[in-house]
Amino acid sequence: MRSSKPGFFATLQKVGKSLMLPVSVLPAAGLMVAFSRILEQSVGAEALAQNPVLDVFVRVLFSGGLIVFENLPLIFAIGVAIGFTGGEAVSGLAATVGYVVLIKVLAIMSEVQLLQDPINMGVFSGILIGIVSAKIYTRYSKTRLHPVLGFFEGKRLVPILMVLVSILLGVVLGFVWPPIQNGINALGQMAINAKIGNVRLGGAIYAFGNRALIPTGLHHVFKTPFTTQFGSFTAPDGQVYVGEIARFFAGDPTAGAITAAEYPLKIFGLPAAALAIYLKAKPGKKKAIGGVMLTAALTSIITGITEPIEFAFMFVAPILYVVHVVLAFAGGLLMNLAGVRLTETFTSSLIDYAVSISTGNAGNPIMLLPIGLIIGAAYFLAFYYLIGKLNLATPGRETQEEEQVQIPTTQKAREVLMALGGSKNILALDACITRLRLEVQDKKLVNKERLKALGSPGIMEAGATGVQVIFGTEAERLKDEIKVLMTYPDAMDAPVLETKGEETSVKEARIAASTVFYTPIAGELLTLEQVPDPLFAEKMIGEGFAVEPTEGLVVSPVEGTIAHIFETNHAFALITPTNLEVLVHIGIDTVKMGGRGFQRLAEIGAEVKPGTPIIQMDLDMVKKEAKSAATAVVVTNMDVVQKMELLAKGTLKMSTPVLKVN
């Protein structure tokens, strides 16, 4: 039997897709940094010092863009968590909580172990936390606790568990990560002195290591020895300068060979890769992908920030990242062989290229052009060929399976959407257990007659844009299907979910024996006409009875199966052995309470009998916050009902026989 668990590469691709949203922010942040650098270089330090307003503007622009890159691990944690859970915001909150806890624990572990360099896991920590929080959400978001701890159950439990898991992860990684970090540092020290014959390989290894380690966040550890510790230079005034960057600015004629290594890939290589990704995108997606790739390419060229491009293919097409790392090495090697020497102030970029030349200490800078063109051509040809040959799922080329709608849609959902005026007319869509709740752009486009023909017993208007369409217990399903159709317009033309057999079986079903209903809660028996909601009072979704409760425990009124419990626990649906579809709705407008005051005591799919506890209600809270505490019990498929007979009246105890249905 084939395992349903995703493989390693499937997980990588899922990570890549989850990063598409946060990565889309990076080009804008990069351009902010680029614009601030251009202003700084063109105006000059002296002019900025004399113009405080412009100085503040440049600094704010630079810092505002840079802070996004400094917080990439946190941004990626949120993006991965939300991506893995299909957009659930709670998983993003859990990832945020988990990440800040992990970072704090790692800082403590660094202090406890007296580490010279603090533990820094970079974006790897964010991706790890994102995956873990998504797993915890999937596993525990519907967990029920003892009623005493009811407030902390369900989705609220996820961030709490994430705190505990992150503490454990932090302690474990506090011991595991430092040896890895130190090992990378040692490799950097070895690479500094590596050479073949008289040709030093430091630049090539520098470029290779930086690119290879970006997914783990350890590239900063690898990079530091090259830029701050490699070599020393004594200036004419006797001042000693250590490190590639400091030596270059001090006038050392041998400095800059290492920091020149990444110029070809940043100014030529990755922009060429972005062009290949754009050209290989599907025709319908080229416009959107083109804008993203153009901005990402400019960010790489002007600022040297490469993440917007790299994270676009790093996980969805790992083979391209392997090619990227190899070509980075090749570019660094060619720069070393050509004797090119350049420095960096922020990171290798067109701006730093100009700065390097302006110092008068650059070595053979003109050779960047031919080397860059060679590397750019290699990137473009490799990416263009491999994307097409291997059918890689780079941005704009998602496979049809990935684009397919996850929830099947029925013809009814499609027709309801059209009757509502189409996707463009819907501003917001939600559902109570019995009705669609919408905000629409133009109420005139809502075809009420068509909605009634599709089975809605009533349409109500609320305010200037609000519309409520009654559909009974199928409202929740219709909402999900309509949202799919709005998100994936192609689903309108996809095969529909067959429901004819089910509808026929329901319509043809007849009650073989009478069904006795019992009061689901203690209180005064009411007719539906006494319920302060036209949905029930006008019997739009069916007939039954109601109770004005005096206690908070809600039990099953009949024998049957729990077909559905609304997420906020204010209503549930049952199906009896005689094919009756029963809705129990606790209070009026209680959906607005968001689940507060309601404790679930049973699960969907459970077999129940009259008196089986299902919901514990905080009656005082409901009376205070809701329109009414009246609890309605309604048979929603009245087409199978021949007769209803009331068996009791007045104030009744829980589980008192109250209605007989034939």
Secondary structure, DSSP 8 states (H G I E B T S, - for coil): ----S--HHHHHHHHHHHTHHHHTTHHHHHHHHHHHHHHHHHH-HHHHHH-HHHHHHHHHHHHHHHHHHHTHHHHHHHHHHHHHTTS-HHHHHHHHHHHHHHHHHHHHHHHHTT-SS----THHHHHHHHHHHHHHHHHHTT----GGGGGGSGGGHHHHHHHHHHHHHHHHHHHHHHHHHHHHHHHHHHHHT-EETTEE-HHHHHHHHHHHHGGGTTHHHHHHHHHHTS-EEE-TTS-EEESHHHHHHTT-TTTTTTTTTTHHIIIIIHHHHHHHHHHTS-GGGHHHHHHHHHHHHHHHHHH---HHHHHHHTTT-HHHHHHHHHHHHHHHHHHHHTT-B---SSSSSHHHHHHHHHTT--BSGGGHHHHHHHHHHHHHHHHHHHHHHTT---TT---HHHHS-SS---HHHHHHHHHTT-GGGEEEEEE-SSEEEEEES-GGG--HHHHHHTT-S-EEEETTTEEEEE-GGGHHHHHHHHHHHHH-GGGGGS-----HHHHHHHHH---SS-EEEE-SSSEEEE-GGGSSSHHHHTTSS-EEEEEEESSSEEE-SSSEEEEEE-TTSSEEEEE-TT--EEEEEEEESGGGGTTTTEEE-S-TT-EE-TT-EEEEE-HHHHHHHSSEEEEEEEES-GGG---EEE---SEE-TT-EEEEE-
